[in-house]
Amino acid sequence: MLLSLRCAVIAFAAIPLFAHAQDGTPPAAAPPLLSSAMDSELFYEVLLGELNAGGTDPGAGYSLILDAARKTDDERLYQRAVNIALQARSGDAALQAASAWREARPESRDANRYVLQILIAMNRIAETAEPLKSALSLAGPRDRPDAIAAIPRIYARTTDKQLATRVVEQVLAEDLMRLGTGAAAWTTIGQMRQNAGNAEGAVEAARRAQEINPAAEAPVRLALDLMSPKLPKAEALVLAYLEGKPAPEIRMDYARALLDAQRYAEASEQLRRVTTEWPQFADAWLVQGSLQAQDNKLAEAEKSLYRFLELARPQAPSEARSRAMAQAYVVLSRVAEQRKDFKAAEGWLDRIENPEDLVSAQTRRASLLARQGKIEEARQLIRQLPERKPGDARVKLMAEVQLLRDQQKFQAAYDLLKAATDRDPKDTDLLYDQAMVAEKLGNTDDMEKLLRTVIATRPDHHHAYNALGYSLADRNVRLPEARQLIEKALELSPGDPFIRDSLGWVEFRMGNTATALEILEAAYKSRPDPEIAAHLGEVLWSSGQRDRARAIWKEGQVQNAENETLRETLKRLRVRL
């Protein structure tokens, strides 16, 4: 336990819970290390203490420095005694020195801070209530809300997070009732509950905080962290906040949460709101442009990305700005590539300056070479990428696999993945990708075996359930099992429009046309993707709604005329648009 004690206390020292108020005034110059009243005997004691602390007897050094601190009442000597004990990994000694310091100087925020941090580092959580309460009192009324807000970081490394939550709730009991601190206190309790695994309790705390101050951002940020299909009340808090005068950052974060949940249509609407209401908010244009490019809305994507670059270029240089601009260049390169303007695509990649984005740029270059028939040259370009971090080898592998899949070199992609899974047979993501390539090769037995291995290893892998269920439905075999698999996938990821598409497809295969149509209509509304358009169109076609089917298929063609499922559907049904 004491091995990491000093590291833990040093880490806590960076948290501003107990820092002096940032009022803009420069800090006073530090006084000399020793008091001018120190006599020669005390000076010798301190010197001897330092020699021992830096030599072979840190215990003796600690005792001498602590004794000198008590005699002089010098806070720097108390702090030095604490640090000597921490360096020696003696938590009890560090706590003794910090407690002595706090007893001598009860008004000292630093002394109180050390006592609290050492108790937490020693996992003596039950004893932290009193110093935490003192720390909040010493912060003063003006800084108290900020001090309350910093509490979850202080307890972030505790092992017994439920006990820590109870201690914090006890300390903040009175603050919960105060108008000036109630929202901050409830939000802090919500974060503590979240860290302790009590998500429903965290949502309730966020609700109480928002009830006190509907305009507060902290409760809604907590609600955003908690958003999931199983916690609909969290999203309700976000929506309630957005009805007022929200900060653009909050609406952007909500859009990102919707994207993570694959609720693309709703995310697009939030991005539209941001770019309309705050047209100078650069990040929104970047995300919107990337989403539009993904949806094959090339002209709209270019417009959004040009606007982002226009706003981003005048900003002060920073790594974040450089990475964002690199992302825009990569997406613009992809747009040019889709138009078969390879020269323009290469030109966008040439603008990337950040070396951290080399992988993305080189992968796009490889794609350009492959599209021009230079497959081996493209593969070599990816393989020559440097491996600076542990995960770089995997990034290169997946980039090469994707390159081969895009060029329909499925056997080569399968061979690459098989070699990787032979090295690491427990890597479920690689096994899943291998299964998908096996399907492209027509090896459905191998695909099914691989997907069942993924499901057995990771029972929460919704993509594996969906892929296996969809494959069975598409081949029109074992349809009840297919539906069961897809329903399990939907249970694990309720908002996924592609899983709903699979469910609609299996219902259609089972003869439940009305149910299939209802499911596919909802999936297509949520995510107007050409794959879903292919299925929805076929169900409409089979039910006699042929004009509507043609309209849906045309929409799908506009998004991606090369979509394999859409092309196969039109060919099989002998439909010419």
MOFEN-V155256 format. One record per pair of residues at least 24 apart in sequence whose C-alpha atoms are under 7 Angstrom apart, sorted by sequence separation. I is the first residue (numbers start at 0). J is the second residue. D is the distance in whole Angstrom. If there is no record, write none. Layout:
# MOFEN-V155256
i:j:d
I:J:D
I:J:D
This chain:
# MOFEN-V155256
i:j:d
164:188:7
413:437:7
464:488:5
41:67:7
108:134:7
182:208:4
214:240:7
247:273:6
281:307:5
325:351:5
341:367:6
358:384:7
427:453:5
462:488:7
496:522:5
512:538:7
529:555:4
164:191:5
181:208:7
182:209:7
198:225:7
213:240:7
409:436:6
461:488:4
478:505:7
528:555:7
529:556:7
549:576:7
164:192:6
108:137:6
182:211:6
281:310:6
496:525:6
529:558:7
57:87:7
181:211:7
182:212:6
206:236:7
223:253:7
281:311:6
301:331:7
409:439:7
461:491:6
496:526:6
504:534:7
529:559:6
52:83:7
65:96:7
90:121:7
186:217:7
202:233:6
279:310:7
322:353:7
325:356:7
329:360:6
336:367:7
409:440:7
461:492:7
478:509:7
500:531:6
533:564:7
186:218:5
251:283:7
321:353:6
431:463:7
459:491:7
469:501:6
533:565:5
465:498:6
472:505:5
475:508:7
529:562:7
160:194:7
161:195:5
530:564:6
122:157:6
148:183:6
160:195:5
530:565:6
533:568:6
144:180:6
147:183:6
151:187:6
362:398:7
366:402:6
472:508:7
529:565:7
147:184:6
150:187:7
297:334:6
119:157:7
128:166:6
132:170:6
124:163:6
144:183:6
148:187:6
151:190:6
147:187:7
151:191:6
125:166:7
289:330:6
128:170:6
285:327:7
292:334:7
5:85:5
4:85:7
5:86:6
5:88:7
4:88:7
2:88:6
1:88:5
1:89:7
1:90:6
17:108:6
17:112:6
11:116:7
8:116:6
8:117:6
8:120:7
7:120:6
4:120:6
17:134:7
0:121:7
17:138:7
20:142:7
17:146:7
16:146:5
16:149:5
16:150:7
11:153:6
262:494:7
261:494:7
260:494:6
261:495:6
264:525:5
263:525:7
264:526:6
296:558:7
262:525:6
263:526:6
295:558:5
294:558:6
295:559:6
228:493:7
